[in-house]
């Protein structure tokens, strides 16, 4: 597992209460996820949830070069009021059967080496989706198309760093691995999408500020999305990643630092990608 990045607070009921009471854009989906943890089983989950994607975008924004910031702001100005953080969940809000496979890549159990022909048929996976959006951003296309590509890119870079968005094919990235988490029935994918982040009970801005200083070293410089997918799969392959049907305090303490490291790395890499395409 990856090293620690900050304090862990075990406060399942507290984050549910705060999710219900904090007014912010996207509260309806946050409420539905919290309700599912309390009252039922989550059967379909979004990569990182609202807060995780916002954290990635905020970290990236703080690391943009002046040139990249100008270009990002110019595109965002097409829709006044939008920010890098606010568009980070757009791809989930506009998900459809055609675009759904763009959010993840599935590996066969025991093999985390990305094979495009095997793991991404017809370009229908998150690795290929990131590359397509980069091509649009670097093209002579219209600003409207580039803004659309930016919305996808910000989200997909976050997705590929969520370990179970590059998990095993046989259990659909942990969606079919049922367990008990935060006092109710859930599945492992949902725990990693939102549960571990919500449990930190920390606002997106504060979390992003704290994680900006996490050292990434060589990781941040590697902008190949296929490598990010392989890293995520390797985390899923670690002993103990799949709990014995119960997410207990020890599991939370062990894996919250992993979540933090992946968010920090995703933000740094997203900045690196944007700095490169807009240089």
N, C-alpha and C positions, 0 to 999 in steps of 0.2 A: 504493500500500500504506500501511497505518497505521504510525505511528511506533513506535520501540523502547521496551521496558519493562524490560529486564533482560539478564543475561548469557546467552549461548548456549553450551551445552556439547555437542560432537559426541561421543557415547558410546553408539553403538548396542548394542554387546555388553554394556556395563555395565548399561544399563537392562533388558536381557533377563535378565541374571543377577540383578539386584535384584528384578525382578518375580517370578522363580521362588523367591527366598529370603525376601522380606519377608512375614511373616504378617499378613494383614489381611482384613477382610470383603470378599468378592467376589474372592478371589485366584484362584478357578478360572477365571473369565472372563478376568482379566488374563493368566493363564498361557496360555490358549488363543489370545489375540490375539498374545502374544509368540511362541508356537510357530508361528503362521501366518506371521509375518514371517520366521522362520528357515527354516521347512521347506516352506512352500507359499504359495498365493495366498489372500488374504482376499476372499471373495466377498460377504459380508454384514457390515456394520459397524454399530456402535452410536454414537449421537451423543456425541462427546467421550470415550467410554470412561468407566470408573469414576472415574479421577482427575480428569478434566476436570469432570465433573458435581459431584464433591465440592468442588472448588475454587470453583466458582460458588456452591454452597450456603454454604460457609464465609465467602466474601466477603459474601454477602447477610446472613448471620447477624450479622456484625460491624457492619452498617449499619442494623439494625432499630431502630425506636423502642421505647421501653419498653412502650407499649401493644401494638404488634405482637408483641413478644417474648412478652408474657404470653399472647396469643391463640395464637401458634404453639406455645408450650410446653404450653398446655392441650390442644390437639388431639393433640400428640405423646404426651401422657401416656396416651392411650387405648391405646397400644402401648408399655408401659414399655421403656426402653432405646433407643428410636429417637431420632434427632436429625435436624436438617435435612439434614445431610450423608449420613446413612445411608439416608434415604428418597429421595435424589436419583437413585438408579439403579432404583428400584422399577418405574418405567414400562417400562424395558427388560426387567426380569426377568418382567414380566407382559404382555409384548407378545404379541398374537395377530393373526390376519389382519384382524380388524375394526378394531383400534386402530393397526395399523402405519402407515397413512397420516397419523395424527395427529402423527407425529414430524418431518415435513418438508413443504415446499412446493416444487413444481417450476415453473420459469419457462421460457418459450420462449427459445431462444438469441437474444441481442440485445435483449431487452426485460425489464428488471428492475423495471418498474412493476407493483406488485401489483394484480391484477384478480380480485376475489373470484369472479365467475362463471366466469372462464376457469381460474384457478389453484387454486380450492378448491371444486370441485363437491360439492354436498351437505354442505358443511362438513367435508370430509375432508382437512384439512391442519393444520399446526401452528399457523397463525395463528388459525383458528377454534377449534381445541382449547384454546388459551390463553384465549380469550374465554369459552368455555363453563365452564372451571374457575373463572374469576373470578366468573362469575354464581353458581355454587354456593357459593363462599366467602362471597359477600355476601348470600346468601339466608337464609331462616329454616329451612333444612333441618337435618337431624340432624348432630350432631358427627361421626358415622361417615362420612357423605357428604362433609362438609367436609374431613376428614382425607384421604379418598381424592382429593379435588380438589387438596389441597395437594401430595400426592405427584406427581400429574400436572403441576401447575403448575411446581414446582421443576425438574422434568426438562425440560419443554417450553420454558421460557424459556432454558435452556441450549442445547437443540437449535437453536432459531431463530437463535442467534448463531454456530453452526458454519457457516461459509460454504457448505459443500456440502450442508447440509440446506435450503438455499434456492438450489440450483444448477439446472443445466439438465435439462429433461425428457428430451432425446434421449440422454443417457448415464447417466440415473438418478442424478444428483447425483455423478458421478465414479465410481460403482460399476463402470461398464463401461469405464473408462479404465485399462487395464492398464499397469503400469510396473515398473521395478526400484527398490526402496526398502530401505535398510538391509540390503543384500547379497542380497536375495531378491525373488521375484516378489510383487507386491501390486497394489493399485489406489489411485487418488488419494483416494477417499473414506476408506479405511482410514488412509492417511497423515495426513489431517487429523483424523480421529476420535481416534487414539491415538498414531501414530508420532511426530509432532512433540512431543507432550507427554511421552511416555516418554523421548524422547531428552534432555530437560532433566535427567533423573535427579534429581528433586526431590520430596520428599514433599508430599502434598496440602496439609497444614497450613502448611508453610513457604512453598509457592508462593502460597497464599491470603493469607498475611500480607504477603508481598512485593508482591502485586498490589493489595492494598487501597488503597494510596496512589497508584495510577495515576490521573492526572487524567482525568475523563470529561466535565466541563463540561456542555454542552448535551445531549450524547448520553445521559447518565444520566437527564436530566429527561424525555426522550421515551419514554413508556411504551407507545406504540402498537406492538403486535407486527408489524403489517404493515410498519412502517418498519424494524424490525430485520431482517425478511426481505429487504427491498430493499437494505439495507446489505450483508447477506451476499452477495446476488446480485452486487452491484457489485464486491465483492472478487473473486469468481470470474471476473468479466469483465475484470479487470486483465491487461494484457500480461504473459506469463510465469507466470501462475498455473498453467497446464497445462504441466508440464515436457516436454522432448523424451524422454519414456519413461524418464527417469532422475532420481531424487531425489538430487542430489549435495550437497556441502557448501555451495555457494553458494545453492542453493534453501533449505536448512535455515536458513542465516544470514539470508536475506531474509525468510522467512515465520514463523519462531519469534516475532518481535515482534508479528506480526499475530495469531497465536494468543493471545498474552498479552493483547493489547488487547481481543480479543473476550471472553475469559474475564472480564477485569476489568469490562467494560461489562455483560456478562450478570449478574454478581453485583450490581453497583450497581442495575441496573434491576429485578432480582428483589426486592431490598430496597425499592425505590420502589413496586413494585406491591403488596407485602405491607403496607407502611406505609400505603398509600392505602386498601386494602380493609379494613384493621383499624383505621382511625382513628376 
